[in-house]
Amino acid sequence: MSELPYVTLSSATSLDGYLDTADPPRLTLSNKEDSDRVDGVRAHSDAILVGARTVRRDNPRLLVRSPAHRTRREAAGLPHSPWKVTVTTTGDLDPRAAFFTTGEIPKLVYCPTSAAARIRQNLGDSALVVGLGAEVEMRELVADLADRGIRELMVEGGATVHTQFLAANLADELHLVVAPLFVGDSRAPRFVGDAAFPWAGDRRATLADVRQIGDVVLMRYALSTRFAAHDAAHTPWHSGPPVGIGIP
């Protein structure tokens, strides 16, 4: 089996730990400067993963926006944007969503094997549907991505996906942006749900960097032993040219 991809989790929350409000419209937590930073992290990635609920709720395009980043990727023999990946249990996905219709790049949908045929029929040729057993386990998902040539995986949420990656101890680093506002509504989605996390009690995650970006704060946490070597080999804050490896 190939070495698992280096996994970077990326999220933005309110001061009280929420990802959004319970009701529309969608809450804006980031700012333009931080959005540019996130675009740089995307440009360094081979694939971006979000949960199916994020696809439905936020309708993200998940593309590298900066022309300079896209040009650097293409000069390195990479597609202009990373692969798009999502995971679903129910298969409730609209093939007209921006996830599927934007970007001439591969899109992968992971699901239970029992749902794969139905999801393939629904999505047609807009994505490659991969069945992974009775339930999708994140370790099996990232192992499959590794076998497909993915070496840098960016995970952009939502709460269920972040919870699963953290609880399974699959994340190498976490980028957590905190916005200066409160949501104050327990119906709203939080950054993570209930789980047994590796960083609890006497075991603390390592804070690697803190950076003010306009009116938000970025905290960067090292979550694995791979962080130090990876960080030394990459441009700080992912501000330089892409370093992803070509995808077969």
VOPAGU-2260 file (C-alpha; in pm, 1 decimal, decimal comma):
REM VOPAGU-2260
SITE   aa  ch    i         X         Y         Z
SITE  MET   A    0       0,0       0,0       0,0
SITE  SER   A    1     121,5     352,5     -79,2
SITE  GLU   A    2     208,6     596,7     197,9
SITE  LEU   A    3    -102,5     779,9     312,8
SITE  PRO   A    4    -141,8    1137,2     187,4
SITE  TYR   A    5     -32,4    1424,9     406,9
SITE  VAL   A    6    -363,5    1556,5     542,3
SITE  THR   A    7    -430,4    1922,1     622,4
SITE  LEU   A    8    -762,6    2008,9     785,7
SITE  SER   A    9    -887,1    2362,1     722,1
SITE  SER   A   10   -1176,2    2529,4     900,1
SITE  ALA   A   11   -1309,5    2865,2    1019,1
SITE  THR   A   12   -1525,8    2909,3    1326,9
SITE  SER   A   13   -1690,1    3174,9    1539,0
SITE  LEU   A   14   -1551,3    3259,7    1881,8
SITE  ASP   A   15   -1791,9    3004,8    2030,4
SITE  GLY   A   16   -1685,4    2728,9    1790,1
SITE  TYR   A   17   -1960,0    2730,7    1528,0
SITE  LEU   A   18   -1916,8    2684,6    1152,4
SITE  ASP   A   19   -2235,5    2861,9    1051,3
SITE  THR   A   20   -2575,0    2974,1    1169,8
SITE  ALA   A   21   -2865,9    2731,0    1195,1
SITE  ASP   A   22   -3070,3    2918,3     935,5
SITE  PRO   A   23   -2987,0    3090,5     604,6
SITE  PRO   A   24   -2817,9    3302,0     490,1
SITE  ARG   A   25   -2474,9    3143,1     517,0
SITE  LEU   A   26   -2248,9    3304,5     777,1
SITE  THR   A   27   -1928,2    3461,6     644,1
SITE  LEU   A   28   -1645,2    3384,4     887,2
SITE  SER   A   29   -1336,5    3448,5     675,9
SITE  ASN   A   30   -1217,8    3760,4     493,0
SITE  LYS   A   31   -1052,9    3828,2     158,1
SITE  GLU   A   32    -698,1    3800,3     291,1
SITE  ASP   A   33    -769,0    3464,9     450,8
SITE  SER   A   34    -956,2    3343,9     143,6
SITE  ASP   A   35    -639,9    3418,8     -54,9
SITE  ARG   A   36    -438,0    3213,0     195,4
SITE  VAL   A   37    -680,5    2921,3     163,0
SITE  ASP   A   38    -647,2    2945,8    -213,4
SITE  GLY   A   39    -273,0    2904,2    -169,0
SITE  VAL   A   40    -321,4    2591,3      41,3
SITE  ARG   A   41    -552,1    2452,0    -225,2
SITE  ALA   A   42    -289,7    2523,1    -489,4
SITE  HIS   A   43     -40,4    2307,6    -296,7
SITE  SER   A   44    -283,1    2015,0    -271,9
SITE  ASP   A   45    -345,2    1718,6    -496,1
SITE  ALA   A   46    -705,6    1676,4    -379,8
SITE  ILE   A   47    -966,6    1861,1    -172,4
SITE  LEU   A   48   -1223,8    1671,3      30,6
SITE  VAL   A   49   -1556,9    1794,4     166,6
SITE  GLY   A   50   -1856,2    1607,7     302,7
SITE  ALA   A   51   -2176,8    1566,0     104,5
SITE  ARG   A   52   -2360,7    1799,5     342,1
SITE  THR   A   53   -2112,1    2074,5     255,6
SITE  VAL   A   54   -2175,0    2010,5    -114,2
SITE  ARG   A   55   -2549,4    2043,7     -55,9
SITE  ARG   A   56   -2543,2    2335,6     189,3
SITE  ASP   A   57   -2262,3    2555,1      55,2
SITE  ASN   A   58   -2247,8    2450,2    -312,7
SITE  PRO   A   59   -1867,7    2505,7    -322,4
SITE  ARG   A   60   -1670,2    2518,4    -647,9
SITE  LEU   A   61   -1345,4    2408,4    -476,5
SITE  LEU   A   62   -1124,3    2554,6    -748,2
SITE  VAL   A   63    -794,5    2741,1    -727,7
SITE  ARG   A   64    -890,7    3101,0    -803,8
SITE  SER   A   65    -554,8    3274,0    -842,0
SITE  PRO   A   66    -434,4    3283,5   -1205,0
SITE  ALA   A   67     -74,4    3281,2   -1076,7
SITE  HIS   A   68    -133,8    2963,3    -874,2
SITE  ARG   A   69    -310,7    2796,1   -1166,4
SITE  THR   A   70     -26,8    2887,1   -1401,9
SITE  ARG   A   71     234,2    2745,3   -1162,6
SITE  ARG   A   72      37,7    2422,0   -1126,8
SITE  GLU   A   73       2,0    2381,1   -1500,9
SITE  ALA   A   74     373,4    2457,1   -1553,8
SITE  ALA   A   75     448,0    2173,4   -1310,8
SITE  GLY   A   76     231,6    1936,2   -1515,9
SITE  LEU   A   77     -61,4    1949,8   -1273,4
SITE  PRO   A   78    -427,0    2022,6   -1346,0
SITE  HIS   A   79    -523,7    2384,9   -1277,2
SITE  SER   A   80    -702,6    2278,2    -958,2
SITE  PRO   A   81    -680,8    1974,0    -730,0
SITE  TRP   A   82    -908,5    1674,3    -761,6
SITE  LYS   A   83   -1243,8    1712,2    -584,0
SITE  VAL   A   84   -1349,8    1442,9    -338,5
SITE  THR   A   85   -1666,3    1395,7    -136,1
SITE  VAL   A   86   -1810,3    1119,3      79,5
SITE  THR   A   87   -2175,5    1029,8     121,7
SITE  THR   A   88   -2385,6     770,5     298,0
SITE  THR   A   89   -2721,9     844,0     138,4
SITE  GLY   A   90   -2611,1     950,9    -209,0
SITE  ASP   A   91   -2820,3    1265,9    -184,5
SITE  LEU   A   92   -2615,5    1464,7    -435,7
SITE  ASP   A   93   -2727,8    1687,6    -720,1
SITE  PRO   A   94   -2523,2    1637,0   -1039,3
SITE  ARG   A   95   -2593,9    2004,5   -1119,2
SITE  ALA   A   96   -2404,4    2119,5    -806,8
SITE  ALA   A   97   -2095,2    2332,9    -865,4
SITE  PHE   A   98   -1881,3    2053,0    -718,2
SITE  PHE   A   99   -1957,9    1845,6   -1030,3
SITE  THR   A  100   -2007,0    2109,0   -1299,5
SITE  THR   A  101   -1703,8    2335,0   -1248,5
SITE  GLY   A  102   -1345,0    2250,7   -1337,3
SITE  GLU   A  103   -1218,4    2001,1   -1592,2
SITE  ILE   A  104   -1066,5    1785,9   -1318,9
SITE  PRO   A  105   -1149,8    1445,5   -1170,4
SITE  LYS   A  106   -1429,1    1428,7    -912,4
SITE  LEU   A  107   -1453,5    1129,9    -678,5
SITE  VAL   A  108   -1751,6    1025,3    -467,4
SITE  TYR   A  109   -1692,0     768,5    -192,5
SITE  CYS   A  110   -1991,3     578,2     -58,7
SITE  PRO   A  111   -2098,1     242,9      88,3
SITE  THR   A  112   -2075,0     -34,8    -169,0
SITE  SER   A  113   -2449,4     -99,6    -138,1
SITE  ALA   A  114   -2528,5     254,0    -259,9
SITE  ALA   A  115   -2270,3     275,5    -538,4
SITE  ALA   A  116   -2486,0     156,8    -829,6
SITE  ARG   A  117   -2769,4     394,4    -742,5
SITE  ILE   A  118   -2532,1     690,0    -703,4
SITE  ARG   A  119   -2359,8     611,0   -1034,7
SITE  GLN   A  120   -2698,9     614,5   -1204,6
SITE  ASN   A  121   -2781,4     951,3   -1047,0
SITE  LEU   A  122   -2448,0    1120,8   -1121,2
SITE  GLY   A  123   -2376,8     966,8   -1458,9
SITE  ASP   A  124   -2031,9    1054,9   -1589,4
SITE  SER   A  125   -1996,6    1367,4   -1372,1
SITE  ALA   A  126   -1790,7    1178,0   -1111,9
SITE  LEU   A  127   -1615,8     851,7   -1038,7
SITE  VAL   A  128   -1815,4     668,8    -770,6
SITE  VAL   A  129   -1613,2     440,6    -541,5
SITE  GLY   A  130   -1784,9     193,3    -308,9
SITE  LEU   A  131   -1587,0     120,4       9,8
SITE  GLY   A  132   -1754,0    -162,3     200,9
SITE  ALA   A  133   -2055,7    -153,7     431,3
SITE  GLU   A  134   -1954,2     187,1     568,9
SITE  VAL   A  135   -1695,5     437,0     448,2
SITE  GLU   A  136   -1398,4     443,5     684,0
SITE  MET   A  137   -1173,6     744,8     641,4
SITE  ARG   A  138    -856,6     536,1     667,6
SITE  GLU   A  139    -971,2     323,7     374,1
SITE  LEU   A  140   -1067,7     637,2     183,3
SITE  VAL   A  141    -726,6     801,8     220,0
SITE  ALA   A  142    -556,1     471,2     139,4
SITE  ASP   A  143    -752,1     454,2    -185,4
SITE  LEU   A  144    -653,1     813,2    -265,7
SITE  ALA   A  145    -289,8     722,7    -199,6
SITE  ASP   A  146    -314,7     436,0    -446,8
SITE  ARG   A  147    -445,9     685,7    -702,4
SITE  GLY   A  148    -138,1     905,7    -659,4
SITE  ILE   A  149    -267,1    1164,0    -411,0
SITE  ARG   A  150      10,1    1281,9    -179,0
SITE  GLU   A  151    -135,3    1608,2     -41,6
SITE  LEU   A  152    -496,5    1607,9      76,6
SITE  MET   A  153    -677,4    1918,6     199,3
SITE  VAL   A  154    -994,7    1858,4     401,7
SITE  GLU   A  155   -1234,5    2153,7     413,0
SITE  GLY   A  156   -1516,4    2004,4     617,9
SITE  GLY   A  157   -1777,1    1997,1     733,8
SITE  ALA   A  158   -1818,0    1897,0    1095,4
SITE  THR   A  159   -1877,2    1525,0    1038,6
SITE  VAL   A  160   -1575,2    1486,4     811,5
SITE  HIS   A  161   -1346,4    1683,0    1045,0
SITE  THR   A  162   -1466,1    1474,6    1339,0
SITE  GLN   A  163   -1396,0    1150,5    1154,6
SITE  PHE   A  164   -1045,5    1251,8    1043,6
SITE  LEU   A  165    -947,3    1378,3    1388,1
SITE  ALA   A  166   -1095,5    1085,5    1579,7
SITE  ALA   A  167    -918,4     841,2    1345,4
SITE  ASN   A  168    -587,3    1027,4    1400,7
SITE  LEU   A  169    -548,0    1079,8    1025,8
SITE  ALA   A  170    -474,2    1453,7    1025,9
SITE  ASP   A  171    -116,3    1579,8    1004,7
SITE  GLU   A  172    -196,1    1945,7    1060,5
SITE  LEU   A  173    -491,8    2171,3    1135,0
SITE  HIS   A  174    -551,1    2526,2    1013,9
SITE  LEU   A  175    -814,9    2678,0    1241,1
SITE  VAL   A  176    -930,8    3034,2    1173,2
SITE  VAL   A  177   -1131,7    3211,3    1443,5
SITE  ALA   A  178   -1356,8    3503,4    1349,6
SITE  PRO   A  179   -1442,7    3781,9    1598,4
SITE  LEU   A  180   -1812,0    3704,0    1639,4
SITE  PHE   A  181   -2049,8    3473,4    1824,6
SITE  VAL   A  182   -2330,2    3253,9    1691,5
SITE  GLY   A  183   -2491,0    3159,7    2022,7
SITE  ASP   A  184   -2730,5    2898,8    1882,9
SITE  SER   A  185   -2693,3    2532,3    1978,7
SITE  ARG   A  186   -2884,9    2431,7    1664,1
SITE  ALA   A  187   -2597,1    2555,7    1449,2
SITE  PRO   A  188   -2319,4    2322,7    1324,7
SITE  ARG   A  189   -2003,6    2314,3    1535,0
SITE  PHE   A  190   -1646,3    2255,9    1420,0
SITE  VAL   A  191   -1654,7    1894,3    1543,0
SITE  GLY   A  192   -1905,6    1660,9    1703,3
SITE  ASP   A  193   -1872,4    1419,3    1994,5
SITE  ALA   A  194   -1588,9    1168,5    1960,4
SITE  ALA   A  195   -1289,9    1018,9    2138,0
SITE  PHE   A  196   -1009,4    1242,7    2009,9
SITE  PRO   A  197    -637,5    1162,6    2048,9
SITE  TRP   A  198    -571,0    1510,7    2190,5
SITE  ALA   A  199    -746,6    1502,2    2526,0
SITE  GLY   A  200    -656,4    1508,4    2892,9
SITE  ASP   A  201    -279,6    1534,1    2927,1
SITE  ARG   A  202    -211,3    1503,4    2554,2
SITE  ARG   A  203    -218,4    1844,7    2389,3
SITE  ALA   A  204    -187,8    1929,2    2022,7
SITE  THR   A  205     122,6    2129,0    1932,2
SITE  LEU   A  206      62,0    2490,0    1833,4
SITE  ALA   A  207     305,6    2549,7    1546,4
SITE  ASP   A  208     211,7    2903,7    1438,0
SITE  VAL   A  209     -29,4    3186,8    1509,2
SITE  ARG   A  210    -100,1    3459,1    1257,1
SITE  GLN   A  211    -335,0    3756,4    1251,3
SITE  ILE   A  212    -499,0    3796,7     910,0
SITE  GLY   A  213    -702,8    4112,8     910,4
SITE  ASP   A  214    -973,3    4068,4    1172,9
SITE  VAL   A  215    -933,6    3688,9    1203,7
SITE  VAL   A  216    -667,0    3473,0    1367,0
SITE  LEU   A  217    -514,0    3163,3    1210,0
SITE  MET   A  218    -384,3    2893,9    1444,2
SITE  ARG   A  219    -179,4    2618,8    1284,4
SITE  TYR   A  220    -146,3    2294,9    1482,3
SITE  ALA   A  221      96,2    2007,6    1427,0
SITE  LEU   A  222     -96,0    1683,1    1474,0
SITE  SER   A  223     150,8    1417,4    1362,1
SITE  THR   A  224     518,1    1329,1    1357,4
SITE  ARG   A  225     521,1    1401,8     983,4
SITE  PHE   A  226     454,7    1772,0    1038,6
SITE  ALA   A  227     812,7    1888,1    1103,4
SITE  ALA   A  228     966,8    1733,4     791,4
SITE  HIS   A  229     673,8    1841,1     575,5
SITE  ASP   A  230     687,2    2195,9     711,2
SITE  ALA   A  231    1062,9    2222,1     651,3
SITE  ALA   A  232    1019,7    2114,7     290,3
SITE  HIS   A  233     739,7    2359,4     216,1
SITE  THR   A  234     717,9    2735,6     191,4
SITE  PRO   A  235     580,6    2881,0     518,5
SITE  TRP   A  236     209,7    2963,5     507,5
SITE  HIS   A  237     185,0    2794,9     168,2
SITE  SER   A  238     259,6    3123,9      -3,6
SITE  GLY   A  239     492,7    2996,5    -274,6
SITE  PRO   A  240     446,7    2788,1    -588,0
SITE  PRO   A  241     265,3    2454,7    -575,6
SITE  VAL   A  242     461,5    2152,3    -464,5
SITE  GLY   A  243     205,1    1880,9    -535,1
SITE  ILE   A  244     316,8    1577,8    -730,8
SITE  GLY   A  245     162,2    1485,9   -1063,2
SITE  ILE   A  246    -146,9    1265,6   -1047,2
SITE  PRO   A  247    -153,3     964,5   -1276,4
